[in-house]
Amino acid sequence: MAFKFCPQCAQPLQERELDTVMRLSCLGPGCTYVHWDNPVPVVAAVVEHEGEIILARNKAWPVPFYALITGFLEKTDPSPEEAIEREVMEELGLQAQGTHFIGHYAFPRQNQIIIAYHVPATGVITLGDELVDYKRIAPAKARYWPSSTGLALRDWLVSRGHEPQALDLPKL
């Protein structure tokens, strides 16, 4: 959702070039507000449970789309690692047995930066409120989607010696 008015002085925002990028900014007298529109940090997990990867389907997603466990990095989270451990517990009811950084990935469609981890986990899967289903996939049979969290899954699979193939998905 784009801002229309300055949150400091209520004047209409206008696009202007700053640092070679078009940005919404306030041209009101004495106001210097600029909407930088920085990406939102999101954590993601390749959850490994009993030797298999767990992919989940959010209530808001179309069937048959499944993906990694993700969540926003909250300002109260001490670190991204602890944020993804919290998300794995909230969404799957599993206890993280560690976090291993995979990489970071741009998700421009949602203006997010994904910080991805491999999270081995134990316990009994109990879906949280946001999820409707999950599936288990052997790493050797996993395929990835060619954007954001799918690239994290691909990179993790490659690091484990697999040669994953991309899914052929329609544009969303």
N, C-alpha and C positions, 0 to 999 in steps of 0.2 A: 504494500500500500504506500503510495507516494504521499509525502507531505504536501500540503497546498499553502499552508500559512506558517509563518515563523513562530516557533514556540517561545521566543523571547519577547517579541513586540507585536505579534499578530498581523504583520504586514504580509501581503501575498509574496510567496517565494517565486523566484525567476531563475531560469537556467542561465548560467554563464560559465565561461571556460576558466578553470583554475587548475594549475599544474597540468595543463594539456588535456584535462578531462572536463566534460560538461557536468556541472554540479548545480543542485538547487541551492540558492543562497538568497539572503535577504538584502535588499537594496534600500531598506528603510534608513532614515537619517540616524546616524550614530550607531547602527546595528551592524555587527560583523558576523552574524550567524551563517554557518555553512553546514548543509546536510551532507556529510561525507559518505554516507551509505556504505559503511564498512561491513564486511561479511560477518555473519553470526557464527560463533564456534559451536560445532556439534561433534560429539564423540560417537564412535561406532565400534562394534565388536564383531570379530569373527569368533563366535563362541564355539569352542570345542568341548563336547560332552560325550563321554564314553566312546571316544575315538571318532565321532562323527561331528559334522558341522551342523549347527542349528540355524535354520532360516525361519523367519516369522512373517506373518501377514497382519498388518495393521487393519483395524476396523474401517479406516477411511480409504483403503486401497482397493482397486478393482481386482477381481478374481482373474487370473491365478497368481498375481504378483506376490512374491516372497522376497525378503531382503535381510540384511544384517540388523542386529539390534542397534538402535541409535537413540540419542537423546541430547538435549541442549546442555551445554556446559553452564551450570548455574553459578551465580556469583558466590553462593555459599559452599561450593565444592572446593576443597583444598587444592585439588590438582585434576588435570584431565584423567589421570589413571583412576583416581578415586571416583570421579564422575561416571566412568564407564562401568566400574564395579557396582556402583549404585544402580545404574540402568539395568544391568544384567540381573540384579536381585529384584528390582521393581517389575521388570517385564517378563522374566522367566522363572523367578523364584530360586535361582541358582547362586551358589557361593563361588565367587571368583577365586581361583588358585594362583593368581598372578596376572600381570598385564605386560604385554610385549609389544612395543611400538612397531607398527607396520609402515605408516607414512601419513602424509596429509594430502588431501585431495580437494580441489575446487568443485563446488556444486553451484554454478552460476544461476541456474534456473530458480533456486531458492535463496540466492545470495548468502551461501553458507560456505564455511571451510570445515571439511570433515577431518577429524583427528582419529585415525583408526588404530586399533589394537587387536592382537590375538589374545583371547581370554579363555584359558582352560578353566572349566567350571565343574563343580560337583553338586549333587543333590537331586531332587525330584522336580521335574519341570512343572511349574504352576503358572499359567498365563496370567499376566496382569490385565488391568482394565482396558488398555489400548489395543490389545492383540486378540485375534479371533482364532488363530491357528498357527501351527508350526510344523516344520518337517525336518527330518534328519537326512543328511546326505553324506555318503562316504567321500572323503577328500578326493580320491582318484576319479570319482564320477561327477564332481562339481563343475558347473559351468558358471561363467560370470556374465553380468550385464555390463555393457561398455561405457559406464559413466560412474563417477563419484564412488560410492561404497562398493560397487561391483569391481572397480579397479583395485580397491584394497583387497578384496577377496582374491582377485587374480594374482596380485603381488604376493600374498601369503601362500597361495597354492604353489606358485613358482619357487618360492623360497624353500618349500618342502619337497621339491623335485618333481612336481607334477607339470603337465603341459595342458592347462585348461583351455577350453574352447569358449568363445563368446556366444551368448544367446542372441538370436536374431529377434529383436523386439521392435514392435511398431513404435513410432514416435508418440510420446505422451503429450 
